[in-house]
Amino acid sequence: MNYRLFFICAALSLFACGCAAQQRPAGQGLADPVYPPIVIPADKPPAQGVAGLTVTTAATGMVEQLTLADALSLAIRHNPTLAAFAEEIRARDAAALQAGLPPNPDLDLELENFGGQDELQDLEGAETTIALSQLIELGGKRSKRRQVASLEKELAGWDYRSSKLDVLAATARSFIQVLAAQQQVALNQELVSLAEKTQAAVGERVEAGKVSPLENSRVQVELAAARSEANRAQRELAAARLRLGAAWGMAPVKFDRVVGDLAAVQPLPPAETVQDLLADNPDLLRWQSERERHEAALALASSQALPDLSLKVGVRNFQDTDSNALMVGIQVPLPFFNRNQGGVAEARAKLRKSRELQQAAEAELRTGLGETWQMLTAAYVEAVTIRDQILPGAQEAYEATAFGYREGKFDLLEMLDSQRTLFTVKRQYLQALETYHLAQTELQRFTGAAEQAAGISASENN
């Protein structure tokens, strides 16, 4: 066999591989990501709390005080859901790279006319063919396929941003619940302390014979109820702390207490501007990319109706004459039956479906925003009313009846009733503040500004 055949084949292989390398689109490698890094850079200054706590310090173990900024930073760094979305974006980036690659050439080796009789016995009359074949995609399929993959990667970026806002909003909600639970515990401890002082004072009056022993039994019941309520508040605080810790997954971060000013409420913006807050909501913005992806998918499906062709070029060796000859070929499918009619119809239906879903998503978001606004407004009015009108009156009434009881002007039942009223109003005020900040968090989630989701200042609440 003439070995010049192999040199020719090797040259054709190198030429084809070089052409394939030149056809690789720029910017499609894994080293050239379209999106910025989705984790906080190591050189970014950590969030600073009022007690000098930083995220770096918090990530090492036990900390004394935890601010909202600290909790949000920990969630960004360690939440496993966000880590999963990071891998999803990397997977979509790799898929976009793969979609832009051209098909590989095929190397064909054929040996004919051997192992027969007479002149075809052994390899005396054999014909050896070595050829390269390359599929040529027509209709811009590769660019359309790359466009679809690129938009899918863009959708993954929107989904990551939406998930990030969900995580931050959930972290802020948990932080608010812990802060409110801490204040509830403090309020119940105050009530227990007051009940203990009342019991001691009543006990002295009973021993002095000034009041009936029945009053001592009544204050003992009040003290037992206050202690039971305090125990329940401690259990609720422990559960809220667990929920907050779950925001940063398995990161070994423990904290003694959270700090924040739950009493800080801000005047609400005009109601006419509420619906405009959806302008930066990623759940709404993603639908533009979703519609573009379906339009690109329809263009790809339409291009697949045009058949691709295969080109073949090679060298054939005739053993009997020890000579070589070039051969070329072309293969074109005939689109008699399959013109991708079903794929085109499916792509069109999915495009129409995306438009309907976009309208449904926008309606749902606007409804949710309106409901959140109503809840925020009601909580704000309730908190301000209790703070400015109800709580001062309840405090004044209790102080007057307590003084009157010590002076013998009021009986025990009147004093205990004013005491229960005061602490009931304080609990209602605390609940209204918690509801206000939770609604503020939901409102910030709708606006896409979850970094300020809780609306709580970082100042310590004494």
C-alpha positions as CSV (number, residue, x, y, z in Angstrom):
1,M,0.0,0.0,0.0
2,N,1.3,3.5,-0.8
3,Y,2.0,5.3,2.5
4,R,1.5,8.7,0.9
5,L,-2.2,8.0,1.6
6,F,-1.7,8.3,5.3
7,F,0.1,11.5,5.0
8,I,-2.7,13.0,3.0
9,C,-5.3,11.8,5.5
10,A,-3.3,13.2,8.4
11,A,-3.1,16.6,6.7
12,L,-6.9,16.5,6.1
13,S,-7.5,15.7,9.8
14,L,-5.3,18.5,11.0
15,F,-7.0,21.0,8.6
16,A,-10.5,20.0,9.8
17,C,-9.5,20.2,13.5
18,G,-8.0,23.6,12.9
19,C,-11.2,24.8,11.2
20,A,-13.3,23.5,14.1
21,A,-11.1,25.4,16.6
22,Q,-11.4,28.6,14.6
23,Q,-15.2,28.3,14.6
24,R,-15.4,28.3,18.4
25,P,-17.3,31.5,19.4
26,A,-15.5,34.0,21.5
27,G,-16.6,34.5,25.1
28,Q,-18.2,31.1,25.4
29,G,-15.5,29.4,27.6
30,L,-16.0,28.6,31.2
31,A,-13.2,31.1,32.0
32,D,-15.3,34.0,30.5
33,P,-18.5,34.1,32.6
34,V,-21.2,36.5,31.5
35,Y,-22.5,37.0,35.1
36,P,-20.4,38.5,37.9
37,P,-19.4,36.2,40.8
38,I,-22.5,35.3,42.9
39,V,-20.8,35.1,46.2
40,I,-19.5,38.0,48.3
41,P,-15.8,38.6,47.4
42,A,-13.3,37.9,50.1
43,D,-11.9,41.4,50.0
44,K,-15.3,43.1,50.5
45,P,-15.5,44.8,53.9
46,P,-17.9,42.9,56.2
47,A,-21.0,44.5,57.7
48,Q,-20.3,46.2,60.9
49,G,-22.6,45.9,63.9
50,V,-23.0,48.3,66.8
51,A,-21.1,46.1,69.2
52,G,-18.1,45.7,66.9
53,L,-19.3,42.4,65.6
54,T,-18.2,41.6,62.0
55,V,-19.3,38.7,59.7
56,T,-15.7,37.3,59.9
57,T,-15.9,37.2,63.7
58,A,-19.4,35.8,63.6
59,A,-18.3,33.0,61.3
60,T,-15.8,31.7,63.8
61,G,-18.2,30.7,66.6
62,M,-20.0,32.3,69.5
63,V,-20.8,36.1,69.3
64,E,-22.4,38.2,71.9
65,Q,-24.6,40.4,69.8
66,L,-26.0,39.9,66.3
67,T,-27.3,42.8,64.1
68,L,-29.6,42.5,61.2
69,A,-26.7,43.4,58.8
70,D,-24.7,40.5,60.3
71,A,-27.5,38.1,59.9
72,L,-28.1,39.0,56.2
73,S,-24.4,38.8,55.4
74,L,-24.2,35.3,57.0
75,A,-27.2,34.2,55.0
76,I,-25.6,35.4,51.8
77,R,-22.3,33.6,52.5
78,H,-23.6,30.3,53.9
79,N,-27.2,29.7,52.8
80,P,-27.3,26.3,51.0
81,T,-30.1,27.3,48.7
82,L,-28.0,30.1,47.2
83,A,-25.1,27.8,46.9
84,A,-27.2,25.5,44.8
85,F,-28.3,28.3,42.5
86,A,-24.6,29.2,42.1
87,E,-24.0,25.8,40.7
88,E,-27.1,26.0,38.5
89,I,-25.7,29.2,36.9
90,R,-22.3,27.5,36.3
91,A,-24.2,24.6,34.7
92,R,-26.1,26.9,32.4
93,D,-22.9,28.7,31.5
94,A,-21.4,25.3,30.5
95,A,-24.5,24.4,28.6
96,A,-24.2,27.7,26.6
97,L,-20.6,26.8,25.8
98,Q,-21.7,23.4,24.6
99,A,-24.5,24.8,22.5
100,G,-22.1,27.0,20.5
101,L,-19.7,24.2,19.5
102,P,-19.9,22.9,16.0
103,P,-20.3,19.1,15.3
104,N,-17.2,17.0,15.2
105,P,-15.9,15.7,11.8
106,D,-16.1,11.9,11.2
107,L,-13.1,9.8,10.0
108,D,-14.2,7.0,7.6
109,L,-12.0,4.0,6.7
110,E,-13.2,1.5,4.1
111,L,-11.5,-1.6,2.7
112,E,-13.2,-3.2,-0.3
113,N,-12.6,-6.0,-2.9
114,F,-10.6,-8.4,-0.8
115,G,-10.9,-12.0,0.4
116,G,-12.5,-13.1,-2.9
117,Q,-11.3,-15.4,-5.7
118,D,-8.8,-15.0,-8.5
119,E,-7.6,-11.4,-8.8
120,L,-9.6,-10.5,-5.7
121,Q,-7.9,-13.1,-3.5
122,D,-6.2,-11.7,-0.4
123,L,-5.5,-7.9,-0.8
124,E,-4.2,-8.0,-4.4
125,G,-7.3,-6.2,-5.7
126,A,-8.3,-4.3,-2.6
127,E,-9.4,-0.7,-2.6
128,T,-8.8,1.3,0.5
129,T,-10.6,4.6,1.2
130,I,-9.8,7.1,3.9
131,A,-12.1,10.1,4.1
132,L,-13.3,12.9,6.4
133,S,-17.0,13.9,6.5
134,Q,-18.3,17.0,8.2
135,L,-21.9,17.9,9.0
136,I,-22.8,21.4,7.8
137,E,-25.6,23.0,9.8
138,L,-27.8,25.2,7.7
139,G,-30.3,27.9,8.7
140,G,-28.2,29.3,11.5
141,K,-29.0,26.4,13.8
142,R,-25.9,26.8,15.9
143,S,-26.3,30.5,16.5
144,K,-30.0,30.0,17.4
145,R,-29.1,27.2,19.7
146,R,-26.5,29.3,21.4
147,Q,-29.0,32.1,21.7
148,V,-31.5,29.8,23.5
149,A,-28.8,28.5,25.9
150,S,-27.7,32.1,26.6
151,L,-31.2,33.2,27.5
152,E,-31.6,30.1,29.7
153,K,-28.4,31.2,31.5
154,E,-30.0,34.7,31.9
155,L,-33.1,33.1,33.4
156,A,-30.9,31.2,35.9
157,G,-29.5,34.6,36.9
158,W,-32.9,36.0,37.5
159,D,-33.9,32.9,39.5
160,Y,-30.8,33.4,41.6
161,R,-31.6,37.0,42.3
162,S,-35.2,36.0,43.2
163,S,-34.0,33.3,45.5
164,K,-31.5,35.6,47.1
165,L,-34.3,38.1,47.9
166,D,-36.3,35.2,49.3
167,V,-33.5,34.1,51.6
168,L,-32.8,37.7,52.8
169,A,-36.4,38.4,53.4
170,A,-36.8,35.1,55.3
171,T,-33.7,35.9,57.3
172,A,-35.0,39.4,58.1
173,R,-38.4,37.9,59.2
174,S,-36.6,35.4,61.5
175,F,-34.5,38.2,62.9
176,I,-37.6,40.3,63.6
177,Q,-39.3,37.3,65.3
178,V,-36.2,36.7,67.5
179,L,-36.1,40.4,68.4
180,A,-39.8,40.5,69.3
181,A,-39.5,37.2,71.3
182,Q,-36.6,38.7,73.3
183,Q,-38.7,41.7,74.2
184,Q,-41.6,39.4,75.0
185,V,-39.3,37.5,77.4
186,A,-38.2,40.8,79.0
187,L,-41.8,41.9,79.3
188,N,-42.8,38.7,81.0
189,Q,-39.8,38.9,83.3
190,E,-41.0,42.4,84.3
191,L,-44.5,41.1,85.0
192,V,-43.1,38.2,87.1
193,S,-40.9,40.6,89.1
194,L,-43.9,42.9,89.6
195,A,-46.1,40.0,90.7
196,E,-43.5,38.8,93.2
197,K,-43.3,42.3,94.7
198,T,-47.1,42.5,94.8
199,Q,-47.2,39.1,96.6
200,A,-44.7,40.2,99.1
201,A,-46.6,43.4,99.8
202,V,-49.9,41.6,100.1
203,G,-48.3,39.0,102.4
204,E,-47.2,41.8,104.7
205,R,-50.7,43.3,104.8
206,V,-52.2,39.9,105.5
207,E,-49.8,39.2,108.4
208,A,-50.7,42.7,109.8
209,G,-54.3,41.8,109.6
210,K,-55.2,44.6,107.3
211,V,-56.6,42.5,104.4
212,S,-58.2,39.1,104.1
213,P,-55.9,36.0,103.5
214,L,-58.0,35.5,100.3
215,E,-56.0,38.3,98.7
216,N,-52.8,36.4,99.2
217,S,-54.3,33.5,97.3
218,R,-55.3,35.8,94.5
219,V,-51.8,37.3,94.0
220,Q,-50.3,33.8,94.2
221,V,-52.5,32.8,91.2
222,E,-51.4,35.9,89.4
223,L,-47.7,35.1,90.1
224,A,-48.2,31.5,88.8
225,A,-49.8,32.7,85.7
226,A,-47.1,35.2,85.1
227,R,-44.4,32.5,85.5
228,S,-46.2,30.2,83.1
229,E,-46.4,32.9,80.5
230,A,-42.7,33.6,81.0
231,N,-41.8,30.0,80.4
232,R,-43.9,29.9,77.2
233,A,-42.1,33.1,76.0
234,Q,-38.7,31.4,76.6
235,R,-39.7,28.4,74.5
236,E,-40.9,30.6,71.7
237,L,-37.6,32.5,71.8
238,A,-35.6,29.3,71.6
239,A,-37.7,28.2,68.5
240,A,-37.2,31.6,66.8
241,R,-33.5,31.4,67.4
242,L,-33.4,28.0,65.7
243,R,-35.2,29.4,62.7
244,L,-32.8,32.3,62.4
245,G,-29.8,30.0,62.6
246,A,-31.2,27.9,59.8
247,A,-30.8,30.9,57.5
248,W,-27.1,30.3,57.2
249,G,-27.3,26.5,57.1
250,M,-24.6,24.5,58.8
251,A,-22.2,27.5,59.5
252,P,-21.1,27.2,63.2
253,V,-22.4,30.6,64.3
254,K,-24.0,31.0,67.7
255,F,-25.2,34.3,69.2
256,D,-26.2,35.4,72.6
257,R,-28.8,37.9,71.5
258,V,-29.9,40.0,68.6
259,V,-29.9,43.8,68.7
260,G,-32.2,46.3,66.9
261,D,-34.7,49.0,67.5
262,L,-38.1,47.4,67.0
263,A,-39.9,50.6,68.1
264,A,-38.6,52.5,65.1
265,V,-41.5,53.0,62.7
266,Q,-41.3,55.3,59.7
267,P,-44.1,57.2,58.0
268,L,-45.5,55.4,55.0
269,P,-45.1,56.6,51.4
270,P,-48.2,57.8,49.5
271,A,-50.5,55.0,48.6
272,E,-50.5,56.2,44.9
273,T,-46.8,55.2,44.5
274,V,-47.1,51.7,45.9
275,Q,-47.7,49.9,42.6
276,D,-44.6,51.6,41.1
277,L,-42.5,49.7,43.6
278,L,-42.7,46.6,41.4
279,A,-40.3,48.1,38.8
280,D,-37.3,46.3,40.2
281,N,-39.0,43.0,41.2
282,P,-37.0,40.1,39.6
283,D,-40.1,37.9,39.6
284,L,-41.6,40.3,37.1
285,L,-38.5,41.3,35.2
286,R,-37.6,37.7,34.5
287,W,-40.6,37.3,32.2
288,Q,-39.0,39.5,29.5
289,S,-36.1,37.0,29.3
290,E,-38.6,34.1,29.5
291,R,-40.5,35.5,26.5
292,E,-37.3,36.1,24.5
293,R,-36.2,32.5,25.3
294,H,-39.4,31.1,23.8
295,E,-39.1,33.4,20.8
296,A,-35.5,32.1,20.3
297,A,-36.7,28.5,20.7
298,L,-39.4,29.1,18.0
299,A,-36.7,30.4,15.7
300,L,-34.5,27.4,16.4
301,A,-37.5,25.0,15.8
302,S,-38.2,26.8,12.5
303,S,-34.6,26.5,11.3
304,Q,-34.7,22.7,12.0
305,A,-37.1,22.4,9.1
306,L,-34.1,23.0,6.8
307,P,-32.1,19.8,6.5
308,D,-28.4,19.8,7.1
309,L,-25.9,18.4,4.6
310,S,-22.8,16.3,5.1
311,L,-19.6,16.8,3.0
312,K,-17.1,14.1,2.5
313,V,-13.6,14.3,1.1
314,G,-10.9,11.6,1.0
315,V,-8.3,9.5,-0.7
316,R,-8.8,6.0,-2.3
317,N,-5.9,3.6,-2.9
318,F,-6.1,1.0,-5.7
319,Q,-3.8,-1.9,-4.5
320,D,-3.6,-3.6,-7.9
321,T,-2.2,-0.6,-9.7
322,D,-0.7,1.0,-6.6
323,S,-2.3,4.3,-7.4
324,N,-4.4,6.9,-5.5
325,A,-7.3,9.0,-6.4
326,L,-9.4,11.7,-4.6
327,M,-13.0,11.2,-3.8
328,V,-15.7,13.7,-2.7
329,G,-19.3,13.2,-1.7
330,I,-22.3,15.1,-0.4
331,Q,-25.3,13.8,1.6
332,V,-28.6,15.7,1.9
333,P,-31.7,14.4,3.8
334,L,-34.9,14.8,1.8
335,P,-37.5,16.5,4.0
336,F,-40.5,14.6,2.6
337,F,-42.1,13.6,6.0
338,N,-40.3,15.3,8.9
339,R,-40.1,19.1,8.6
340,N,-40.2,19.6,12.4
341,Q,-43.9,20.5,12.1
342,G,-44.6,19.3,15.6
343,G,-41.6,21.1,17.1
344,V,-42.6,24.4,15.6
345,A,-46.2,24.0,16.8
346,E,-44.9,23.2,20.3
347,A,-42.6,26.2,20.4
348,R,-45.4,28.5,19.3
349,A,-47.7,27.1,22.0
350,K,-45.1,27.6,24.7
351,L,-44.5,31.2,23.5
352,R,-48.3,31.9,23.9
353,K,-48.2,30.1,27.3
354,S,-45.4,32.3,28.5
355,R,-47.3,35.5,27.6
356,E,-50.3,34.2,29.6
357,L,-48.2,33.3,32.5
358,Q,-46.5,36.7,32.5
359,Q,-49.9,38.4,32.8
360,A,-50.9,36.0,35.6
361,A,-47.6,36.6,37.5
362,E,-48.0,40.4,37.2
363,A,-51.6,40.2,38.5
364,E,-50.5,38.0,41.4
365,L,-47.6,40.3,42.3
366,R,-49.8,43.4,42.2
367,T,-52.4,41.7,44.4
368,G,-49.8,40.5,46.9
369,L,-48.3,44.0,47.0
370,G,-51.7,45.5,47.6
371,E,-52.5,43.1,50.5
372,T,-49.1,43.7,52.0
373,W,-49.6,47.4,51.8
374,Q,-52.9,47.1,53.6
375,M,-51.4,45.0,56.4
376,L,-48.5,47.5,56.7
377,T,-50.9,50.4,56.9
378,A,-53.0,48.8,59.6
379,A,-50.0,47.8,61.7
380,Y,-48.6,51.3,61.5
381,V,-51.8,52.9,62.6
382,E,-52.2,50.4,65.4
383,A,-48.7,50.8,66.6
384,V,-48.8,54.6,66.6
385,T,-52.2,54.7,68.2
386,I,-51.1,52.4,71.1
387,R,-47.9,54.3,71.6
388,D,-49.3,57.8,71.6
389,Q,-52.8,57.3,73.1
390,I,-53.5,53.9,74.7
391,L,-50.2,53.0,76.4
392,P,-49.7,56.3,78.3
393,G,-53.3,56.1,79.7
394,A,-52.8,52.5,80.8
395,Q,-49.5,53.3,82.4
396,E,-51.1,56.3,84.3
397,A,-54.1,54.2,85.4
398,Y,-51.9,51.5,86.8
399,E,-49.7,53.8,88.7
400,A,-52.7,55.6,90.2
401,T,-54.4,52.3,91.3
402,A,-51.1,50.9,92.7
403,F,-50.6,54.0,94.7
404,G,-54.2,54.0,95.8
405,Y,-53.9,50.3,96.9
406,R,-50.9,51.1,99.0
407,E,-52.9,54.0,100.6
408,G,-55.9,51.8,101.1
409,K,-58.1,53.7,98.7
410,F,-58.5,50.8,96.1
411,D,-58.9,47.1,96.7
412,L,-56.7,44.4,95.3
413,L,-59.0,43.5,92.4
414,E,-58.8,47.0,91.0
415,M,-55.1,47.1,91.2
416,L,-54.6,43.7,89.6
417,D,-57.1,44.6,86.9
418,S,-55.1,47.8,86.0
419,Q,-51.9,45.8,86.1
420,R,-53.3,43.2,83.6
421,T,-54.6,46.0,81.4
422,L,-51.2,47.6,81.3
423,F,-49.4,44.5,80.3
424,T,-52.1,43.5,77.8
425,V,-51.6,46.9,76.1
426,K,-47.8,46.4,76.1
427,R,-48.2,43.0,74.5
428,Q,-50.5,44.4,71.9
429,Y,-48.0,47.2,71.2
430,L,-45.2,44.7,70.8
431,Q,-47.3,42.5,68.5
432,A,-48.2,45.6,66.4
433,L,-44.5,46.5,66.0
434,E,-43.7,43.0,65.0
435,T,-46.5,42.9,62.4
436,Y,-45.4,46.3,61.1
437,H,-41.8,45.2,60.5
438,L,-42.8,41.8,59.0
439,A,-45.1,43.7,56.6
440,Q,-42.3,46.1,55.9
441,T,-40.0,43.1,55.1
442,E,-42.6,41.8,52.6
443,L,-43.0,45.2,51.0
444,Q,-39.2,45.4,50.6
445,R,-39.2,41.9,49.1
446,F,-41.7,43.1,46.5
447,T,-39.5,46.1,45.6
448,G,-36.4,43.9,45.2
449,A,-34.5,45.7,47.9
450,A,-34.1,42.9,50.4
451,E,-30.9,44.2,51.8
452,Q,-33.1,46.6,53.7
453,A,-35.9,44.1,54.1
454,A,-36.5,44.4,57.8
455,G,-36.5,48.2,58.1
456,I,-35.0,47.9,61.6
457,S,-32.1,50.1,62.5
458,A,-28.9,48.6,63.8
459,S,-29.0,50.5,67.0
460,E,-29.3,48.5,70.2
461,N,-32.7,48.5,71.8
462,N,-32.2,48.9,75.5
